[in-house]
Amino acid sequence: MEKNAIIARANDYIARERDPNFKAEVERLLAAGDFKELEDRFYQDLEFGTGGLRGVIGGGFNRMNTLVVKSATQGLAAYLIKAFPEKAGAGKLSAVIAYDSRHYSIEFAEAASLILAANGIKTYLFSSLRPTPELSFAIRKLGADTGIVVTASHNPSQYNGYKAYWNDGAQVIPPHDTGIIKEVNSVQEIKEISRVEAIARGLLEIIDKVIDEPYQDMVRSRLYRQDLIRERGGDVKIVYTPLHGTGAFHVEAILGSLGLEVITVPEQREGNGDFPTVSFPNPEEAAALELALKLGKEKGADVVMATDPDADRLGIAVPDGKGDFALVTGNQLGALLADYIFLSLKETGKLPANAAMVNSMVTTGMQKRVAESYGAECLECLTGFKWIADVMRRCDTGELDKTIVFGTEESYGYLVENEVRDKDGVSAAALTAEMTLYWRSKGKSLLDRLDELYKTNGYWKEMGISKYFQGSEGPVIMKGIMEEYRKNPPKTLGGIEVEKVRDIKESVWKYPADPGRTDPVDLPKSDVLQFYLKDGTVVSARPSGTEPKIKFYASCCAEAGWGGLDAARAEVQRKLDAISKDIRQVIDTPKQPAAPAESAGKPPAKPAAEAGTEKAPPKKPAAKAKNPAKAAASKAAPKKAAAKKPAVKRDAVKAPPKKSAAKAKAPAKAAASKVAPRKAAAKKTAPKKAAAKKPAVKKNAVKATQKKSTAKAKAPAKASKAAPKKLAAKKAAAKKPAVKKNAVKATPKKTTAKEKAPAKAAASKAAPKKLAAKKRGGKG
């Protein structure tokens, strides 16, 4: 894009953005003449995709900020009014909004609520952070027409996002997703209203206990053996971490009320958008569980649990019988939960004749065998929990004659109830605790039961490979890879014959040995290819819908024959290694496409980053910014000290800020924890050097919006070599004061606050030790 066009878009953004921090960021970039950074922020708009928004926080149309959130919400409101004209005319439309602990989550949630209110849509807003599954529950409980959750799931701290939900409590799917996108892209004017007016007109209502208590009751009601828990709950010790997110409130309350001993990792209990103790707040990663595993060994825990920031995913680790912990993959825990649910329903005489579970097409084939062993069925759907929810909706309407008792996907998502229509890490944690106790009462561990399932259903192991392709050419490269696989599908993968190919995008089955034969595929269209090998292995390929990467999955099985599980493990690993080699040859050296005409003038493609996990590569430097939205992006412009946002208190509503000075405690150093692998476990990659730690935030502080504030800031860190040497007159970022509990937001007052300089982070002499933690049976 031409320089003048970029500058014009930047000035347009400055004129429309109401948030002073985001506006100031772009003004500084213009003043410094940092065209490279301006180009990245304005060469395109942050896309509102089928799942909503997700991006780096900052000023600009290609960033997550209040203006972008307001525009998206105006589009959602417009679509809602068209979809339900009678309810809109009668003023009966309603919405629910929740948010997690990330930077600007409060501001984005409130901005969205006021846009909906300005459009005549009554909005129910939680006063503080709540999990995504509770948002889904609230939509169904209140009979709302839509919902929004402000979260970026397990992405790094620089990110935030926005997910839209429909009236069934599930994320939007066609035709609503495309309809909303069309309206968002057509927004010309944004309707706005003040908070005071919205409350006075009954268009904004704060909800907490009215949803919290019924949600907790529902989770407890989904357990199968509450008598066993009451009698022997003290036999199981649980170490839990919410990874600085939303989970502690409900997990502690629910498990504690059942008499189970729950020990929460203290350093990670409170909400904190910096995620200061982890590089990625992702329960799939061994590094994220490091503190929890260390505490688990100290306390002799029977199970270690972790939920991600919005508490929709659950990861666990269990003692391996050798003094260490084994990480359980998403596929493995899904198989264990499926087995336990079917077993419990059968033992209690409540297993429906038409019982079924649902999993995504890239989830382990082991779960299908487990379901069939109980006379039940395993239905499959596209990747993404919204498609699992769609199968449940079709069962509700009678389109499918099945009773769904469980839904799961390989990426650590589980749904054990019908009252929620998204993955629920809170209820999964409660059921996993009960399951642990049940098998303990039988003299078995979860790993013992998993081995029993392997012996009867075959040993299964899964592999995931991801390759990032950043920049404007990334999507073109990924499209080329998929097109090449379609035009010239491999005859073998890992030396094993490809028997058939399922092309979800073209809705057809293809047979390499019989090119003239095709069969229809009964699934919604999606850019997915699946290769079914002669030995039963399934290899899937698909570009990610939320990140610039292409993803491959392989699910492989070997029967536990005369050589037992050890021989089966070795055979499966051999196959996966060979398949991985074939895939790497394609994605590591892809054919470079010619730049399309429409991409002329856009920023050059960034170097591709590679990963074998779900982690997204940070777009900013490795060192964490205390507030990503306020970090100066220009090398030429002076850097401002980032303001530390306080942790969010659970039930506090924003109120007028009072004068306050809070001394921040320096966090304790995270001790490295070694996790012993189980046999044939896949090695994890050593983490990157830890970013400098930030001071912990006072426990009961609540973020509050204020327009005018003066504060003495910490001394800024030394400038990098690329930065100018003279950095005089650096401006300090304002510290946001705590607010009074349960007070309604009012006009901010001027305040001053002294902030204590953080302790200097000790520099590491070498790279961190490689984690010994290995996934039992490999990553799913």
N, C-alpha and C positions, 0 to 999 in steps of 0.2 A: 504494500500500500504506500502511496506517495506520502512524503513527509508532511506536506501541507494538510493532507486529508487526516493523518494521524493527529496533528495538532488541533485541527478543527473538532475532531471527536473528543479530544481531551478537554477542550474548552466547553464543549456541550455537556460533558459529564460534570465538570466543575459547576456549571450553572444550575444543574438539576439535583446534584447530591446535597442532602441536608445534613449528613453526618460530617462534623468539622474535621475529624481525623482522616477520613478517606479523602475528603476534598483537599486537605493540606498535603497529603501524599502526592497527589497529581500536580498540585501547584509547585511543589518543590522540584519535581522531575522536569517540569517545563522551565523553571528558572535555571536549573542546572544544565539544560540542553541535553538531557540523557535520552536521546531518541531511541536507542536500542531497547531500553526498558519500557518506554512509552509505546513502542511498536508492539511489544509482547502483550501489553495491557489493552491495546485498542485495535489490533488488526482484525479481531473478530469479537463477537459477543459470546459470553459464557453460555454454552448451549443448554437449553432446558430440554433434557432428554426424556425418555420414556419413564425414568425413575425420578426425575426432578433435576435438581442442580447439585453440583459438587465442584469445588475449586479452591484455589489458594485465596486466603483472605487478603483484601487490599482494595485500593481505589482503582477504578477502571471498569469498562464494560466486559472485560475478560477476567474478572475477579469476583469473589464473593463479597458483597457489600450491601448496605441497606437499599440503595437505589435498585440494584439488580433483584433483590428479594421483593421489593415493592412492585416492580414491574411484573415479576412472575406471579405474584399473588393477585394482581389486577387481572391478569389473563385467566387465572383459575376461577376468580369470581365471575368473570364474564361468561366462561363456559358453564359454570354451575347454574347461572340464571337462565341460560338457553336450554340446559338439560332439564330443568324443573321449572318451567314457566309459571305453572299454577301456584306452586309453593312460593316462588319468588314474588308473585303478585300479591300473595296474602301475607308476605313478610314472615314466612315460616322456615326459611332456609337457616341452617346452622352448621357450625364447624367446630373442631377441637384442635388445639395446638399444644404441642409439648416440645421440650428442647433438652439437650444434654449439656455437658460441662465445658464445651469448647468456647474459645474466644468469640465474643459477639453473639453467642447463641441467644442470650436474653434479648439483646437489641433486635436481632432478626425476628424472633418470635413475636415481640410486641409490635414491631413495624407491620408484620403480616396480619396480626389481629386487628389493627386499626384500619388497614386497607379493606379487609373483609367487612368490618363494621360500617365503613363508609359506603359500601355497596349494599347495605341493608341485610347483611348476613350476620346473625347472632353468633358470637364466638366465645367458646369456653377455653380459658387459658389457665394452665397450671401456674402457680405462683413461683415455682422453682423447678429445678431439673427433675425429670421423670424418664423412665425407660420407654423405648419405642413400643414394646408389647403393651404397655399400659395405655398408650395413645390409641392403639388398635382396639383394645378393650373398651375404652371410653367412647369411641365412635359408635360401637354397637350398643353399649349401655345407654347412651343418651339419645340414640336414634338420629345422630348427626348425618349430614349429607356429604361431608368431606372432612379431611383431617390433614394436618401438616406436622411433621416432626423435623426440627432443626438439628441435624447431626451429620457428621462425615464418617460415621461408623468407626472403623479401626485405622483410618488414615492418620498420617503424622499431624502434629499440632498446628502446622501452617494452614491446614484445610478446615473448611466447614461445608455444610451442605443442607439440602432442603428436599424432603421427600413428600410427595402428595398421595393421599389415600382417598378411596371412594367410600360410599355409604355402607359397604359390607365389612369395613375395617381392614381391607386389603389394599396394597399399593395398586395404583391405577393400571389397567391393561386396555388393549384396544376394545372399543373405539375411543374410549375416554382419554387415553394417553395422547394419541395423535390430535384429538380435538382440543385438548388443553394446550398442547404445543402450538397449534395454529393460532389460538387466541393470544398466547403469550407473545408470539412473534408479531402480532397485529396491534399491540398496545400503543396507543398514541397519547392517551391522557390517563393519569393515575388519580383516582379519587382518594381523598384523605380526610381524616377526622381526628380530633384530639382525643386523648384518653378520657379526659373529664367528660366530654360530650358523649362518648361511646358508652360510658358507665351510666350516665344520667338517662340515656335513651334505652337502657336495657340491652344494648348490643354487645356488651363485653361483661363477662362474668368469670370471676376467679373460682377455680375448682381445685380441691385437694382431697379432703377426707371423703367427700361424696363419691369419689372414684377409688381412692387408695384402699379403703376398708373392703368394699365389695371385690376389688381385684385380689387382695390377699385371701379373702374367704374362698374365692373361686380356685385359686392355686391349691389351697389346702384340700379342697373338695376333690381334686383330681388325683389325690394319692389313693393307694389301694389298701394299705395296711397300717392305718393310723393306730390301731390297737398295739401292733408290734412296736411302733415308734414310741408310744407311751410307756410300754413295758421295758423296752431295751434300748431306747434312744441314746442313753448315756454310753452305750458300747461303741458308738461311732464318733470320732473326733474329726471335725472339718476345718481346714484352713482355707480361707476365701479371700480373694482380692477383686475389687471392682475396677482396678486399673485407673484410678482417678476419675471414674465415671459415675453412672447413675444407680448402680446395682445394690449398693450396701443397704439402703433404707429398706427395701423389700426382702432381700435375701436374709438379712439379719433378723428382721421381724418375723418372717414366716418360719424359718428353721428354728429360731429361738422359741417361738410359741409352741413348737412341737416337742421341746425338751432336748433338741439336738445341740451339742456343743459346737459353736461356730466361733472361730478365732480369725478376725479380719486383720490383714496386713496393715499395720497402723500408718505406714508411710504412704499407702495408696488408697486409704479409705475415703478421703474427702475429694470432692470434685475439683479438678484443676486442669484448665485447658492447656497448660504447658506440658502435661504428662512428664514431670521432671525426673521420674525414676526409670523411664523406659524410652527407647528410641521409637518404637511403634506400639501403641496400646492394643495389640492384637493377641488374643488368647491362643491363636494357632501357633505362635512363636515361642520357643523355649526361653528365649531371652526375656520375654515379657513376664514369664512366670518365675523368674530367678529369685526374687525376694520371697514369693509365696512358697517355693520349694525349700528354700533355706529355713523358713519358719516351720514348714511342714516336718522337716527332719528334726528340728529342735523340739517340737511339741509331740512328735510321734503320731502325726495325722494319719487317718485311714484313707483320706481322699483330699486332694488339693483342687480347688475350683477357681476359675477366673471368668469373669464376664467382660466384654468389651465396653467402651464408653457409653453406648446407648443400651447395653444389657440385652441385646437380642441374640448374641452368640455366647456359647459356653464351651470352655476348654477344661479338661481335667487331667490330673496325673495321679497315679496310685502306687503304693509300695510294690517293689518288684521282688520282695522276699530276700534281697541281698544287701539291704541297708540303704538303697537308693530308691528313686522314683522313676517310673516309666510313664512317658507321655502317651496318652490315648488319642488316636486320631479322630477326626470327625466321622469318618466312615465306621470306625470301630465302635465309638460310643453310640452312633445311630443303630448299629446292629444289636448292641447290648440292650438299648432302650426298647427297640422293637420286640426283641425276645422277651423282655420283662413284662411289657404291656400285654402281649398276647398270652403269655403264661399266666399272668395275674387275672386276666379276664376269663381264661379257661378254668382256673382253679376256683374262682368265685362264681362260676356258672353264668357269667355275663358276656361271654364272647358271642357277638351277633353272627347269625348264619351267613350274612353277606359282609363280614368284616374285611376291611382293607386298610392298607397304609399307602402313602404316596411318597415317592422320592424323585429327585431330578435325574435326568438321563445320564449325568456324569457321576452319579453316586454308585458305590460298590454294588456289584451284582449279588453279593452275599445276602443283602437284605431281602431280596426276592426269594431266595431259598429259605431264609428264616421264616418269612410270612407263610410260604407254602407248607412248611413243616407243621404249621398250626391250622391248615386248611383255609387259610386266608389268602388274599390276593395283594400283590404289590403293583400299584399303578404308577406309571412314569409320566413326567411332564418336562417342559423346557426348564432350563437353568434359571433360577431366581424364585424366591419364595412366593412371589405374587402368583406364580403359576400353580404352586401347590394349593394356595388359597382358592384359585379358580376351580380346581378339581373339587374342593370342598363345597364351593358355591353350587356347582353343577349337581352334587349329591343332595344339597339342601332343596334344590328346585325339582328334583326327581328326574333330571336328565340322565343321571347315572344312578343305578340301583345298588349303591354301596354305602356302608357305614364306615366312615373314616375314623380310625382310632389313633393314628399317628402320622405325622408328616416330618420329613427330614431331608437335608441336603448335605453334601460332602463338606461344605465350608462351615462346619460347626453350628449349623442351624437346626433346631428341633422344635416341634410343636406338639404338645401332649394333651391339648384341650381344644374344644370347639368354640369357646367364647372369644378367642383371639384369632386373627387371621394374618399373623406374621410370626416369624420365628421368635421364641420366647426363652431367653436364657434364665429367667427367674424361675419359671415353672420347671424347666429342665433341670435346674440345680436342685430343686426340692425333690423331684422324682429320682434323680441320681443318688441323692442322700438315702432315700428309702431303699432303693435297689442295692446300694452298698450294704445297708443293714440286713436286708433280706438274705443276701448270699453269705454274709458273715454268720447269720443264724444257722445256715446250712453247712458251715465249716469251710466256706470257699471265699476266695477273693474275686474281684471283677476279672482279673487276668485268668484265674482258674476257669471261670465261666466262659470267657472268650475262647480259651483253648478247647473247651468242650464243643463250642459252636463250630470251630474250625474242623474238628474231627468228624463232625456229622454233615457239615455243609461245604467242606473244602477249605483250604487255606487261601485267603484272599489278601492281596496287597495292591495298593493304588499308588500312582505316581502322577505328580503335577509338574508341568514345565511351562514357564511364562517367559515371554520375550517382549521387552518394551521397545517401542518405536516412537520417540518423541518428535515434536515439531510438525509443521504442516504437511510433510511428506509421509509421516508415520501411517496415517490411514490408507494412503495409496499403496504403501509397501505391504501392509497386512492384507489389503484386498487382492493384491497380486499373488500372495502366498495361497490364499483360499481359492482363487481362480485356477492356479496351477494344479492344486490338488483335485479340483473338479474336472479339469480337462484331461489330466493324466494321473488318475488315482494310482497309488502304488500297488503292485501286484503282491508284494510281501512287505511286512513290517517286522523287523527283528528276525528275519529269516522264516517267519510264519506266514502262510498263504492268507491273503485277504479274500474271504468268501463272498462278502457283500458289503455295500456301502449305502448308508442312509444319509441322504441329502435333505436336510430339513428346510433349507431355503427353497429348493425346487420341488419339495414335497414328493420325493420319489425314492424308491429302493432301486439300486443298480447292482448288477451281478457281473464282475469282471470276466468270469469264465463263460458267460452267456450275454454278450453285449446287447442283444436284441430284447432281452427280458427286462421289464420294469414292473414295479408294484407301487401303489399309492401309499403315502405316509399320512397318518391321521393325527397330525399335530399342527399347531399354528406355525406359520413360516418364521424361520429364524436362521441367521447365518451360522449354521452348525453342520459339520460333517462328522460322521461316525463310521469307523472302519471295523467290521466284525471279522475277527480272524478265525481260522479253522479250529484252533484249540479253545475257543470260547472267550478269548481276550477281546476287549472293546477299547479302541483308541478314538478319542473325540478331539475335535479342533474347533475353536470358535474365537473370534475377536471379542474382547471384553466390551460390555456396554457402558462401563463407567470410567475406564482407564485406558490409556494408549498402549495396550498390549494385546498380544495374541496368546491364547491359553490352550494347552494340550493336556488331556487327561488319559490315563491308561488304567484299566481295571483288569487284573490278571489273577488266575486261579490255578491251583494244582491240588489234586486230591491227596489226602493224607493216607498213602498206601503203606507198603511194607516198610518203607524207610521212616515212616512217622512224620511229624510236623517239621522236624529239622530238614529232612530231605525235600519236603514240599516248599519250605521257605527258600532253600537254595535254588530250586528249580524256578520258582517265581522270580527271584531276584535276577537270575540269568536272563530270563525273557525280557524283563523290564529294562535291564541295561542295554540289551541289543536294540530294543525299540527306541530307547532314548537316543542312542547313537544315530539312528536313521532320521529322527525328528530334528536333531541338532544340525545335521548336514543341510537341512532345508532352511531353518530359521536363522542360523548363525551367519549364513552368507546368502541372503535373499537377493533376487534379481532387482537391481535398482531401476525403478520406473522413470520414464521421462516426466519432468514436471508438467502437470496439467496447466492449461492456459489460465484457468481461474486462480491459480496459486501464485501467479506472477506478482512480485512485489511483497509477498509475505515473508516473514522471517525464515531464514534457512533452517533446515531440519537440525535438531539437536542430536548429539550422539546417542545411539540406542543404549539403554541400560538393561542389564539382564538380571533376572531373578527367577528362582524356582518356587516362589511363594506368592502370596497375595499382596505383598507389600508394594506400595506405590513409591517411586523414587521421589524424594523431596525436590521441589523446584528451587528451594532456597539453600543457602549454605548449611552444612551439617550442624553447626552450632544453633541451638534453639533460640529463637527470639522470644522475649518475654511477652510480647504482643505482636504477632505476625502482621496484623493490619497496620501497625504503626511503624514497622521497620522501614527505614529509608532504603529504597531500592537502588538509587543512583550511586555509582562509584565516585562521581565528581561532587555530588551534594554532600554537605555535612550530615553525619549520622546523628539521629536523635536517640536519647536514652529511652528504652522501651519501658512502658509502665506495666507493672505486675498487676494482673487482675486477681482479686481475691477469690477464694473458694466460695461456692454458692451454698447457702444454708437451705435446708430442705423445704421448710414451709413458710419462708418469709416472702412477703410481697414487697415490691419496691416502694420505698418511702422517701420522704425528704431527707437528704443526707445531713448528718450532724458533724460537728467538728470532731475529728478523731485522729489520733496518731497511733499507728500499729507497728510494733517492732516485729519484723519477720524472723522466724527462727531458721537457722541454717539446717537443711535436711541432713539426716544421717547418711553416711555413705552406704550405698547398696553393696552388700557383701555378695561375692560371686558364689553361686551354688552349682555344684556338679550334679548332674543327673545321669545315673548310669543307664545305658541303653539296654533294651532287652535283645534277645537273639535276632540277628539279621535286621537290626534297626538301621534306618537310613540316616547318614550323618548330616547334621545341621551345619550351616555355615557360620563361622565366627562373626560376632557382631562388629560393627564399626566402632571406632573410638567414641567413647561417651562424650556427649556434649557437656559443657560446663553446667553444673547444677545450679538451680535457683533456690532462693530461700523459700521455705514452706510458708504457707499462708495461714493466718490465724484462723482457727477452726470455725468460728461462727460468723465470719465476715460474709456479707452478701454484696454482689455487684449492684451498683446503682448508677443510673444515668445522670450526668450533670454536665452543664454546658460551660460553666465558669469555675475554674479552680486554679489555685496556685500551689505549687509543691516543690520542695527541694528534692532533687532526684539524686540517685546514686551516680558516682563517677562513672562515666562511660568506659567501656573496654577499649584497649588500645586499637587504633585503626590498623587495617590491613595494609600491606605494601602497596596495593593498588589505590588505596584511598589517599586523598591529599594529606600532606604533612601538617598543614595548619588547619586546625579544627576549632577555631576560637568561637566563643559565644554559642555553645551548644545549648539547645532548648531542652528542658526537662519534661518528660511525659508526666501527666498528672496522675496521681494515685487516687483511685476511687475509694471513697470512704465506706465504712460499714453502714447499714441502715437498720432502722428500728424494726423489730419483728412484727409482722402482720399489719404494718401501716400501709395505707394506700399511697401510691406515688403522688408527689406534689411538686411544686416549683423548687428546683434545687437552690441551695444556699451556697454562698462562697465558703470555702473551707481551705485550711492549710494543713499539711501533714508532713512531718519529717519522716524520712525513710532511711532505714539503716542500711549501710552498704553491705552487700553480701560478702560472705567469706570467699576468698579466692579459691577457685577449684584447683585441686592438686593435679598437676599435669602428669599424665601417664608416661613412664619411660618406654613402654612398649605397647603394642596392640593388646587389647584385652585377650585373656585366655579363651581359647575356643571352648564353647560349651560342650560338656560331655553328654548333654541331654540329647537323646535320640528318640525319634518316634518309634514306638513299638510296632513293628510291621510296616514302618514307613509312613510318609505323609500321605493323607488322603486327598 
